[in-house]
Amino acid sequence: MFTILLILIVVVAFLLIVVIMVQNPKGGGLSSSFGGGGTQQLGGVKKTTDFLDKSTWSLGAILVALILASSLTITRSGVSADSKALDPDAISTPVTPAPEPASR
C-alpha cells in the first residue's frame, strides 16, 4: 500500500510542477499563447487562468492528502508508541567518569 501511495505522490508532484511552470504571474504563459492577445481566443484567457488556478489548488490538496495517508500506512515494527520519558525503568543515569588526579 505504501508503494502505491509513494508512486501516486511522485505523479501528483510532477503534475503540480508542470501546472505551476505553465503559469505566468504577469498574465503570460499558457493563457496568452492562445490567440496572441486578440479577442478570439481558444477558451479565453480568464477560463484558462481559472483552470490552471483550480488545478494547482486541487493537486496541492491531493498531494497533502496522499502524504498524510502514506504516513498512516508506514509500519513501525519493533517500536512501541509509548513514551520512554514516562517509563521509570527506561530512565538510565549517565555515568560520569571520576576525575583523574593531577600529577606533577
N, C-alpha and C positions, 0 to 999 in steps of 0.2 A: 504494500500500500504506500509506503514511504517513497519508493522508487517512482511510482506513478505520479504522486504529488510533486516530486522533485522535477520530473520531466515537464509537467504542466507549469510549474513555476518558471522554468527556463523558457518555455514557449511564450508564456504571457509576458515575461520580462523583455524578450526580444521584440514582441509586437508593440509593447509600450515604448521601447526605444525608437522603433520605426515611426510610430504615430507622433511622438514628440519631435523627431527630426524633420518630419514633413511640415510641421507647423512653423510659421514665421511670426514673431510677435509684432512686427510692423506692418502687417496686412499682406505680406507676400506669401511665399510658399506655394502649396498646392492650390489654395483658393484663388490666387492671382494668375496661375498658369492657364486657367480655363478662360479663353477669350481675350486675354490681354487687357482687361480693364474696360471693355465695352459693355453695353447693356445686355447683349445677347450672350450670356454665359451659360455653360453647361451646369445646371443645378444652382447656379448663383453663388456668389461669394459668401453670403450670410449662411446659406444652408451647408456649404462645405465646412465653414468655420464651426458651425454648431455641431456638425457630425464629428469633427476632429476633437472638439472640446468634450463632447459627451463620451466619445470612445476613450479619451485619455482618463477621465474620471472613472469610467467603468472598468477599464483594465487595471487601474490603480487599486480599486476596491477588490477586484478579483485576486490581484496579487497579494494583498494583505490577508484576505480570507484563506488563500492557499497556504501562506506561510504559517498562519495560526493553526490551520488544520494539520499541517505537517509536524508542527511542534507537539501536537497531541498524539501523533502516531509513533513518535520515537520511543523505542523500548529502552528502558533503563534497567538492564539486568544486573542484579547484584547490588544495587544501590537502594537503600531504604529512603523513604520520603521523610522520615523523622529527623528532627534537628539534633545534631550532636551537641549543640550548646546546652540543651535541656537535659541531656543524659549525664548523670553524675559519674557513671562508670567510664564514659568516653573521655572524660577530662584527664589529661595527663599533665603532670607538673614538669616543667622544663628542668633539666639537670644542669646546674651551673658548675663548671669546674672550679676546684679550690685554687685560690691564688698561690702561685709559686713564691717561695721566699727569695728575696733578693740576695744574691751572693756577690760580695766584693772583696 
